[in-house]
């Protein structure tokens, strides 16, 4: 089966330093991938590159067979125009560490923003969709609340609903629980778990063991921009191979 | 009775007395005394003939002047906003030429006195460009001497709008920069193009910073219309000056002018408060 996400030998540099060094990974449809590794390993950068929020210096990234952000012509890769990149991004949902809800819009307005402005959905249709998705993440009561009236966990669940509203084929979650206290983390994990059960393809950069061990199918472990270990989740936690991965797993015991 | 057990008889509920600010009350009394002295001195020496003030305050010339002032200031604000928006977007565009142009614009127009700019547009500009001639494929659309085209009103409008545009550019830029990049990332991630995310996400949030500052600028601009008196535009101050140079009732007529400027300011303040409610801080 064709992979939903295909990252092929991607390198990204910041100055002389490679933040992503020759990273390759293929994610089949419906797989839940946990992206682990110390801070600064390049986990967030990899996710941002898959959505072309960051540019790459070498390699190719495909989502659903589409080359993301560039067009190949001869021996060059030309960056696509704004409009074309925006169209590609509608297929990729993204959830951020700091939620990034639109502060001037209610929870409902946040979820409706994409369908109305990007998909051209009618207001009433978008309203119905947004209410359905907010109910799914358990926030039916909060549709009219503004982000500053919501807890961190609630904000992150709105952000998940906002990403879902575009009916993406993959969701990238960039440390979705790192800004939350343990109690709020649980409610967000429950929402993510639900996405996994629905069969959505997920890539989750995380430090949260409950995600990586309990419902991720596969673990990618990154160090200094390199993908040093790629294993089924159970195997990774039973017998990590890379030195840093061993330390990491040992610390979780 | 209180449900408290009788075990702690000494801990009676005492009345709490907050610290009193005696010094500030002493100072307040001094301020009040000062105001009383100034007002009574003014009344005693009859600095003001209220009859004259009353005769001019709603006179047709004065009211016309006030209307001209508020019209000039208001039109200039809208133009300045448009100029400011364009300059601010240039400034944040990242293109070195656009950034350089906008930075230079702000430096020149904010760095020179408005009065000089007004005189420049009225006196210097028409001598630099003698006439405005516009033709398309031999069809003459406009052909007028610049001195006819640049009326005092147009010169004042140009001067105020372009100068104020520089201030507005900085205000709008500040508002745009205050919206964190996470908002842009989020808007991009749901597929918004740069133009759309500016209109739908960044500018509405920048508005809560831009609006109060713009209200301030509106008040400044309404008062700056008085500069147009020097190039002969018949706004409030010019009309007032013309009247008192004939009848020498300087104090009364300046009082009348001040009254109308205060009315304008009150109007602008009310407008600002209303707009701020439309863009609440979140």
Interface residues (C-beta under 8 A of the other chain):
Chain A: X48 X51 X53 X82 X83 X86 X87 X89 X90 X92 X93 X94 X96 X98 X100 X101 X102 X103 X104 X113 X114 X117 X118 X146 X147 X148 X159 X162 X163 X165 X166
Chain B: X182 X183 X185 X186 X187 X188 X189 X190 X191 X192 X193 X194 X196 X200 X201 X204 X205 X208 X279 X282
